[in-house]
Amino acid sequence: MQNKILSLLGIAMKGRNLVSGEFQTLEAIRKGSAMLVIIAEDASDNTKKLFSDKCKFYQVPMICFGTKDMMGSAIGKEGLRSSLGVCNAGLAEAIMKQLEEK
């Protein structure tokens, strides 16, 4: 199931429906283009609080999933990624559905 979510993240990245990194994810939340925010479980408490507050204010669903290394690998980026923003409603819904089945 975890592999399905990682595959969906890869598809979102290839389709240019995903942003990564703190600055781009925050910008997507502010602009209203982020349909789902994913934060790595091993992200710092400050990062989790920042995104939790922003997502509550802008009414964007947020989940904690995976590790920074796992998320970076899933989207084909070298290095660690602590935040991702899914900018496609269908993909965001598919990811949330996979998590609910967990």
N, C-alpha and C positions, 0 to 999 in steps of 0.2 A: 504494500500500500504506500509505503514511503517512497518507493521507486516511481509510483504513478504520479505522486505530487512533484517529485523532482523532474520527471518527464514533462509535466505540464508547465513547469517553470522554464524549462528549455525551449518548449514550443512558444511560450509567451515572449521569450527573449528573441528568438529567430523572427517572430512576427512583429518585432518592435512594439510590443504591448507590455513591456516591463522596464522599470527603471531600477537602478541599484545605487547603493551608497546613500549616506545620510543627506547630503545636499539635494540630490535629485529626487529622492523620495519625499522629503519635506516640501519641495517645490510642487510635486505632483499632488500632494495632499492639499496644499493651499489653492492650486488652480482648479481642483475638483476633478482631476483626471484619474486619480488613484481610486480604484474600486475595492482594493484589498491591500493591506500592508502586512508584510510578513517580517517578523523580527527573529533573529537567531536566539535560541535558548541560552547560548553562552555570551550574549551581548551584555555590556555593562548595565548596572542598575540605572545609571543616568540616562543611557540610551533608551532603555525600556520605558522609563518615566516620560522622557521627552516625546516619544512616539505615542505613548498611551494618552498623554494630555492632548496632543495635536489631533489624534484620531477621534477622541471624544468630542472635542470642540467642533471639528469639521464633519462629524458623523460618518467616519470611514471605519469599516470593520478592521480589526487588527488581531493577528494570531501570532503566537510564538511557536516556531517550528525549526527543528534541525540545528545544525551548528553553522558557524560562519564559514568554515572550510567547505562544508557540504553545499551550502547555498552558492558559494563562488564557483564550485565545480559544476553544479547543475546548470548554471547559465553560461558556462564556457569562459569565465573570467579567471585570470590568475589572481591569487590572493584571496583575502577574506572579505566577505560581504555580510554585514550585520543587519542590513535592512533592504527590503525589496518592496517595490510598489507595482502591483498588477493593475494595468490600465485598460483592461478589457473585461466587460461585465460577465461574459460567458465563461471566460477562463477563471475569473475570480470565483464564480459560482461553482465551477467544476472542482476547484481546489478545496473550497469550503465543504462541498459534498464528500470529498474523499476523507477529509478530517473528521467529519461527523460519523463516518462508517468505522473509524478507528476504534 
